[in-house]
C-alpha cells in the first residue's frame, strides 16, 4: 500500500483526507464521551477579517471553559525518525506546528471578537469570550510522540499568550480512561 501510495498522487491525497476526517471524528467522539454535558462542536468554520476561511476541528464549551482542539493524523517521516535533521524538522512542522497555528488562529479570532461567529454548515454558533474563565488550546496527534517529547518545546515555538498542550492520541486515551469526567480533565490541565 505504501509503495502504491507513493506512486499514485490521487490515492495519496484521498487516503490522507479520509484518514484526517476519520481521526477528527474519533477525537470529537472522545471529547463527547468525556464532556457529555457540554456543547461540543465539530468542523466549525469562520472567516478572519482578511477574508480567509479557517476551520476548527473540535470546540468544547463547558459553560465556564472553552477547549479549542486540533487533531492531526499525519505521520512522522521515516528519515526524520532515523536522525535526518531536515526530515525531522519537516515532520515536526507537519505534525505539530501546523496544528499549533490553527489553534492560535482560532483562539485569536475569539479573543479579538466580542461575539465570534462560526458555522457548521447548518447553523451559526456564537462564542463570546466574556463567558469563559479560561480557554485551553489542545492539539492531538495520531502519531506517537514519545521519541520527541523531551525536546518538543526546543523545536516548536512556544505561544506566550496561551500555551498549547500537545498530546498523542494514546496519551489522551490513557488520561481520559483514568479521569472519567471532563471536570477532572480541566483540573488536570
Helices and strands as residue ranges (DSSP letters): H 2-7, H 9-34, E 39-47, E 53-61, E 65-72, H 78-81, H 85-92, I 93-97, H 98-111, E 116-119, E 124-127, G 129-131, E 134-141, G 149-151, H 152-155, E 164-168, H 169-179, H 182-188
